[in-house]
Amino acid sequence: MIVRDDLLTRATELSGLDDVGDVPFLEALDVLVDSFNRDARVDGDVQVRAVEMLTGVLVKRLRLVDDRKRYPGIAEEVIAAPVVIVGQPRSGSTHLHALLACVEGFRAPRFWEMSAPSPPPERVTFATDPRIAAVQAMVDQMPAEMLVRHPMSATRPEQCNLLCDWTFINQAWMASFDIRSYREWFLDADYAPAYEAHRRTLQHLQWHNPGRWVLKYPKHLLSLDALLATYPDAVLIWTHRDPTAVLPSAVSLTGFMRASNTPDYDPVRFAREWLVIEELALHRGLATRDRDDREERHLDVDYESLVHDPVETVAALCERVGVAFDDGSRRAVQRWLDDNPQDQHGVHRYTAAEFGLDADRLRTRFDFYSRRFL
């Protein structure tokens, strides 16, 4: 059994800190722990792994809070006009994020600095920080098949839910564990604390290494109102791809993570659960977009255009958001493309049928989206 107070005690012992700060998190943590104990059916090594993950996030929180007290200048940082990729998963969003990160003037959060943000990164040592090797060692222990599905390294840009995971309002837990009661709570949660943590972590990372942020997380669509309340001047990039291609791929990726932590994993049942989340995300995100009085902030990118002409796609986006795309940035984007070919880690092999998915039914179910953007 996982006990919340034991997690807090262990995190305090590991960090030597006890101030958890003022951003709410205890309700979320309590719901999550209760769902682990009642729903997740974890024991043995899986429970040990879950406890280590929960404790690690608490240590991260304690250190971030302590840094903010030690360095008051962090709180004075202004997050101006972030560019946020919010398209469907498996629609080229990871690829586009990496390309935009090559552009001079953009600042994309790297996996290493979001995983181990304390102390605040320094620009002069950003490429040599010893935390890079430590985080890369963790990546190197991941199953090779995971990297086929989602390429990762310590120095690559990564999804920005890692900026707010220390509130425990984080959809990623639902991907890795069968935590049904947490899922029901999360889908009806107040997301404001998560985005306050998101903003504070960006301030932390920006303090000694500034730049205009380019971020990415498909599940921002579930909470787009809260994102825009936090960043009223944000620019949103929507990547679009045929749902009959997106959804089986998304279920295959996420199902791989869920299967490793679920003793009775059923791919068909999991697919039914995950499609509801993807469908809800699109409905919520589009509803926010339709209410927004700044339609010009919403930029659409077609997957096929991104794949067939990535450099010019990036150039056009830079023009739209007011970031110069000079020859140096063009060369950097092309160099990244040359160094990171598609299927670099292997081919992601799956079929829709193994998850009980049918293309015609998906086409009908997601017609509300396809008719609008494809």
C-alpha positions as CSV (number, residue, x, y, z in Angstrom):
1,M,0.0,0.0,0.0
2,I,1.2,3.5,-0.8
3,V,0.9,6.1,2.0
4,R,0.9,9.8,1.2
5,D,2.7,10.8,4.4
6,D,5.4,8.2,3.9
7,L,6.0,9.8,0.4
8,L,6.4,13.2,1.9
9,T,8.6,12.0,4.7
10,R,10.9,10.2,2.3
11,A,11.0,13.2,-0.1
12,T,12.1,15.4,2.9
13,E,14.8,13.0,3.9
14,L,16.2,12.8,0.3
15,S,16.1,16.6,-0.3
16,G,16.7,17.9,3.2
17,L,13.8,20.3,2.6
18,D,10.3,20.5,4.0
19,D,8.7,23.6,2.5
20,V,6.2,22.4,-0.1
21,G,5.2,25.9,-1.2
22,D,1.8,27.5,-1.9
23,V,0.7,25.9,-5.2
24,P,-2.0,23.5,-4.3
25,F,-1.2,19.7,-4.7
26,L,-2.4,17.7,-1.7
27,E,-5.9,17.0,-3.1
28,A,-4.4,15.8,-6.4
29,L,-1.8,13.7,-4.6
30,D,-4.4,12.1,-2.3
31,V,-6.7,11.2,-5.2
32,L,-3.7,9.8,-7.1
33,V,-2.4,7.7,-4.2
34,D,-5.9,6.4,-3.4
35,S,-6.4,5.4,-7.0
36,F,-3.1,3.6,-7.0
37,N,-4.2,1.7,-4.0
38,R,-7.8,0.9,-5.1
39,D,-7.6,0.7,-8.9
40,A,-4.1,0.2,-10.3
41,R,-3.4,-3.4,-9.1
42,V,0.2,-2.6,-8.6
43,D,2.5,-4.7,-6.4
44,G,6.1,-5.9,-6.4
45,D,8.4,-4.1,-8.7
46,V,5.6,-2.0,-10.3
47,Q,4.6,-0.6,-6.9
48,V,8.3,0.1,-6.1
49,R,8.5,2.0,-9.4
50,A,5.4,4.0,-8.7
51,V,6.6,5.0,-5.2
52,E,9.9,6.1,-6.7
53,M,8.2,8.2,-9.3
54,L,5.9,9.8,-6.8
55,T,8.8,10.5,-4.4
56,G,10.9,11.9,-7.2
57,V,8.2,14.4,-8.2
58,L,7.9,15.5,-4.5
59,V,11.7,16.0,-4.3
60,K,11.5,18.1,-7.5
61,R,8.8,20.2,-6.0
62,L,10.7,20.8,-2.7
63,R,13.8,21.9,-4.6
64,L,11.9,24.2,-6.9
65,V,10.2,25.9,-4.0
66,D,13.6,26.2,-2.2
67,D,15.3,27.7,-5.3
68,R,12.5,30.3,-5.6
69,K,13.1,31.4,-2.1
70,R,16.9,31.5,-2.5
71,Y,16.8,33.4,-5.8
72,P,14.0,36.0,-5.7
73,G,14.8,37.1,-9.2
74,I,13.2,34.0,-10.6
75,A,9.7,35.4,-9.6
76,E,10.4,38.5,-11.6
77,E,10.7,36.7,-14.9
78,V,8.0,37.5,-17.5
79,I,6.9,34.7,-19.8
80,A,6.0,36.6,-23.0
81,A,4.0,35.2,-25.9
82,P,4.9,31.5,-25.7
83,V,4.3,29.4,-28.8
84,V,2.5,26.2,-27.8
85,I,2.0,23.2,-30.1
86,V,-1.4,21.7,-29.1
87,G,-2.2,19.4,-32.1
88,Q,-3.2,15.7,-31.8
89,P,-0.7,13.2,-30.7
90,R,1.1,11.4,-33.6
91,S,0.4,14.3,-35.9
92,G,4.0,15.6,-36.3
93,S,3.9,17.7,-33.1
94,T,7.1,16.2,-31.7
95,H,8.9,16.6,-35.0
96,L,7.7,20.2,-35.4
97,H,8.8,21.0,-31.8
98,A,12.3,19.7,-32.5
99,L,12.5,21.8,-35.7
100,L,11.3,25.0,-34.1
101,A,13.8,24.5,-31.3
102,C,16.6,24.8,-33.9
103,V,15.5,28.4,-34.7
104,E,17.6,31.1,-33.2
105,G,15.5,33.1,-30.7
106,F,13.3,30.2,-29.7
107,R,13.8,28.4,-26.4
108,A,12.5,24.9,-26.0
109,P,12.7,23.1,-22.7
110,R,14.9,20.1,-22.8
111,F,14.2,16.8,-21.2
112,W,17.1,17.0,-18.8
113,E,16.3,20.5,-17.4
114,M,12.6,19.6,-16.9
115,S,13.5,16.3,-15.2
116,A,16.2,17.9,-13.0
117,P,15.5,21.7,-12.9
118,S,17.3,22.6,-9.7
119,P,19.4,24.6,-9.5
120,P,18.3,26.9,-12.4
121,P,20.2,26.1,-15.6
122,E,22.9,28.5,-16.7
123,R,23.3,29.6,-20.3
124,V,27.1,29.3,-20.3
125,T,27.0,25.7,-19.1
126,F,23.7,24.6,-20.8
127,A,25.4,22.2,-23.2
128,T,27.8,20.7,-20.5
129,D,25.7,20.6,-17.4
130,P,26.4,17.3,-15.5
131,R,22.6,16.7,-15.2
132,I,22.6,15.9,-19.0
133,A,24.6,12.7,-18.5
134,A,22.6,11.7,-15.5
135,V,19.3,12.1,-17.4
136,Q,20.7,10.4,-20.5
137,A,21.7,7.4,-18.3
138,M,18.0,7.2,-17.4
139,V,16.9,7.4,-21.0
140,D,19.5,4.7,-21.9
141,Q,17.7,2.3,-19.5
142,M,14.4,2.7,-21.3
143,P,13.2,-0.2,-23.5
144,A,14.4,0.2,-27.0
145,E,10.9,-0.2,-28.2
146,M,9.8,2.9,-26.3
147,L,12.3,5.0,-28.3
148,V,11.0,3.5,-31.6
149,R,7.5,4.9,-30.6
150,H,8.7,8.2,-29.1
151,P,12.4,9.2,-29.7
152,M,13.9,10.8,-26.6
153,S,17.2,12.0,-25.3
154,A,18.3,14.2,-22.5
155,T,19.0,17.1,-24.8
156,R,15.9,16.8,-27.0
157,P,12.8,19.1,-26.4
158,E,10.1,17.2,-24.6
159,Q,6.4,17.6,-23.6
160,C,5.9,20.4,-21.2
161,N,3.6,18.5,-18.8
162,L,7.0,18.0,-17.0
163,L,6.8,21.7,-16.1
164,C,3.7,21.2,-13.9
165,D,4.0,17.5,-12.8
166,W,4.8,18.7,-9.3
167,T,1.1,19.6,-8.8
168,F,0.2,15.9,-9.5
169,I,-2.4,17.3,-11.9
170,N,-0.9,15.4,-14.8
171,Q,-2.5,13.3,-17.5
172,A,0.6,11.3,-17.9
173,W,-0.2,9.2,-14.9
174,M,-3.3,8.0,-16.7
175,A,-1.1,6.8,-19.6
176,S,1.2,4.7,-17.5
177,F,-1.2,3.2,-14.9
178,D,-4.8,2.0,-14.8
179,I,-6.0,4.6,-12.2
180,R,-9.7,5.0,-13.0
181,S,-10.8,7.1,-10.1
182,Y,-7.9,9.5,-10.7
183,R,-9.0,9.7,-14.3
184,E,-12.5,10.7,-13.4
185,W,-11.2,13.3,-11.0
186,F,-8.6,14.7,-13.4
187,L,-11.1,15.2,-16.2
188,D,-13.2,17.4,-13.9
189,A,-10.3,19.1,-12.1
190,D,-9.4,22.7,-11.5
191,Y,-6.3,23.1,-13.8
192,A,-5.3,26.5,-12.5
193,P,-2.7,25.2,-10.0
194,A,-1.1,23.1,-12.8
195,Y,-0.7,26.1,-15.0
196,E,0.6,28.3,-12.2
197,A,3.3,25.6,-11.6
198,H,3.9,25.5,-15.4
199,R,4.5,29.3,-15.4
200,R,6.7,29.2,-12.3
201,T,8.9,26.4,-13.8
202,L,9.3,28.4,-17.0
203,Q,10.4,31.4,-14.9
204,H,12.9,29.1,-13.2
205,L,14.4,27.8,-16.4
206,Q,14.4,31.2,-18.1
207,W,16.1,33.1,-15.3
208,H,19.6,32.5,-16.5
209,N,18.9,31.2,-20.0
210,P,16.2,33.3,-21.6
211,G,14.4,33.1,-24.9
212,R,10.9,32.9,-26.4
213,W,9.4,29.6,-25.4
214,V,8.2,27.1,-27.8
215,L,6.3,24.3,-26.0
216,K,4.4,21.2,-26.9
217,Y,1.8,19.0,-25.3
218,P,-1.3,17.5,-27.1
219,K,-3.2,17.2,-23.8
220,H,-3.3,20.9,-23.3
221,L,-6.4,20.6,-25.4
222,L,-8.2,19.2,-22.3
223,S,-7.4,22.4,-20.4
224,L,-6.9,25.1,-23.0
225,D,-9.0,27.6,-21.1
226,A,-6.6,27.4,-18.2
227,L,-3.6,27.7,-20.4
228,L,-4.9,30.8,-22.1
229,A,-5.8,32.3,-18.7
230,T,-2.2,31.8,-17.6
231,Y,-0.7,33.0,-20.9
232,P,-3.2,35.4,-22.5
233,D,-0.7,36.3,-25.3
234,A,0.1,32.7,-26.2
235,V,0.2,31.5,-29.8
236,L,-1.2,28.1,-30.5
237,I,-0.1,25.7,-33.3
238,W,-2.5,23.0,-34.2
239,T,-1.0,20.1,-36.1
240,H,-3.5,18.1,-38.1
241,R,-3.5,14.5,-39.4
242,D,-6.1,12.0,-40.4
243,P,-7.6,10.5,-37.2
244,T,-7.6,7.0,-38.7
245,A,-3.8,7.3,-38.8
246,V,-3.4,9.2,-35.5
247,L,-5.5,7.2,-33.2
248,P,-4.2,3.6,-33.7
249,S,-0.6,5.0,-33.4
250,A,-1.5,7.0,-30.2
251,V,-3.1,3.9,-28.7
252,S,-0.1,1.8,-29.6
253,L,2.3,4.3,-28.0
254,T,0.3,4.8,-24.8
255,G,-0.7,1.2,-24.6
256,F,3.0,0.2,-24.5
257,M,3.5,2.3,-21.4
258,R,0.3,1.0,-19.8
259,A,1.0,-2.6,-20.5
260,S,4.3,-2.6,-18.6
261,N,2.5,-1.5,-15.4
262,T,-0.8,-3.4,-15.7
263,P,-0.9,-7.2,-14.9
264,D,-4.1,-7.8,-16.9
265,Y,-3.6,-5.3,-19.7
266,D,-6.3,-5.7,-22.4
267,P,-5.4,-3.8,-25.6
268,V,-9.0,-3.6,-26.8
269,R,-10.4,-2.3,-23.5
270,F,-7.5,0.1,-23.2
271,A,-8.2,1.4,-26.7
272,R,-11.8,2.1,-25.9
273,E,-10.7,4.0,-22.8
274,W,-8.1,6.1,-24.6
275,L,-10.3,7.0,-27.5
276,V,-12.7,8.7,-25.1
277,I,-9.9,10.9,-23.8
278,E,-8.7,11.8,-27.3
279,E,-12.2,12.6,-28.4
280,L,-12.9,14.7,-25.3
281,A,-9.6,16.6,-25.8
282,L,-10.5,17.6,-29.3
283,H,-14.0,18.7,-28.3
284,R,-12.8,20.7,-25.4
285,G,-9.9,22.3,-27.3
286,L,-12.1,23.2,-30.3
287,A,-14.8,24.6,-27.9
288,T,-12.1,26.9,-26.4
289,R,-10.9,27.9,-29.8
290,D,-14.4,28.8,-30.9
291,R,-14.9,31.0,-27.8
292,D,-11.6,32.8,-28.3
293,D,-11.8,36.3,-29.7
294,R,-8.3,36.0,-31.1
295,E,-8.6,33.6,-34.0
296,E,-5.3,34.9,-35.4
297,R,-3.4,33.3,-32.5
298,H,-4.4,29.8,-33.8
299,L,-2.1,28.5,-36.5
300,D,-2.9,25.3,-38.4
301,V,-0.2,22.9,-39.8
302,D,-1.1,20.0,-42.0
303,Y,0.9,16.8,-41.3
304,E,1.6,16.1,-45.0
305,S,3.0,19.6,-45.6
306,L,5.2,19.2,-42.5
307,V,6.6,15.9,-43.7
308,H,7.1,16.9,-47.4
309,D,8.5,20.4,-46.8
310,P,9.6,20.8,-43.2
311,V,12.0,23.7,-43.7
312,E,9.4,25.9,-45.5
313,T,6.8,24.9,-43.0
314,V,9.0,26.2,-40.2
315,A,9.9,29.3,-42.2
316,A,6.2,30.1,-42.6
317,L,5.4,29.6,-38.9
318,C,8.3,31.8,-37.9
319,E,7.0,34.6,-40.2
320,R,3.5,34.2,-38.6
321,V,4.8,34.5,-35.0
322,G,7.4,37.2,-35.7
323,V,10.6,35.3,-35.2
324,A,13.4,35.8,-37.8
325,F,14.3,32.7,-39.8
326,D,17.8,33.5,-41.1
327,D,20.3,31.4,-42.9
328,G,21.8,30.1,-39.7
329,S,18.4,28.8,-38.5
330,R,17.7,27.3,-41.9
331,R,21.0,25.4,-41.8
332,A,20.3,24.3,-38.2
333,V,16.9,22.9,-39.1
334,Q,18.3,21.1,-42.1
335,R,21.1,19.7,-40.0
336,W,18.6,18.3,-37.5
337,L,16.7,16.7,-40.3
338,D,19.8,15.1,-41.7
339,D,20.9,13.8,-38.3
340,N,17.5,12.6,-37.2
341,P,15.9,10.6,-40.1
342,Q,12.4,9.1,-39.7
343,D,12.5,5.6,-38.1
344,Q,16.0,6.4,-36.8
345,H,15.4,4.0,-33.9
346,G,13.4,1.5,-35.9
347,V,9.9,1.1,-37.4
348,H,6.9,1.5,-35.1
349,R,4.9,-1.6,-36.1
350,Y,1.2,-2.0,-35.1
351,T,-2.2,-2.6,-36.6
352,A,-5.5,-1.0,-35.8
353,A,-7.1,-4.4,-35.5
354,E,-5.0,-5.5,-32.5
355,F,-6.7,-2.7,-30.6
356,G,-10.2,-3.5,-32.0
357,L,-10.2,-0.3,-34.0
358,D,-12.0,0.0,-37.4
359,A,-11.1,2.8,-39.8
360,D,-14.6,3.4,-41.0
361,R,-15.9,3.7,-37.4
362,L,-13.1,6.1,-36.5
363,R,-13.8,8.2,-39.6
364,T,-17.4,8.5,-38.6
365,R,-16.7,9.2,-34.9
366,F,-14.1,11.9,-35.6
367,D,-15.9,13.4,-38.6
368,F,-16.6,16.6,-36.6
369,Y,-12.8,17.2,-36.7
370,S,-11.9,15.9,-40.1
371,R,-14.6,18.0,-41.9
372,R,-13.1,21.1,-40.3
373,F,-9.4,20.7,-40.9
374,L,-8.7,18.0,-43.4
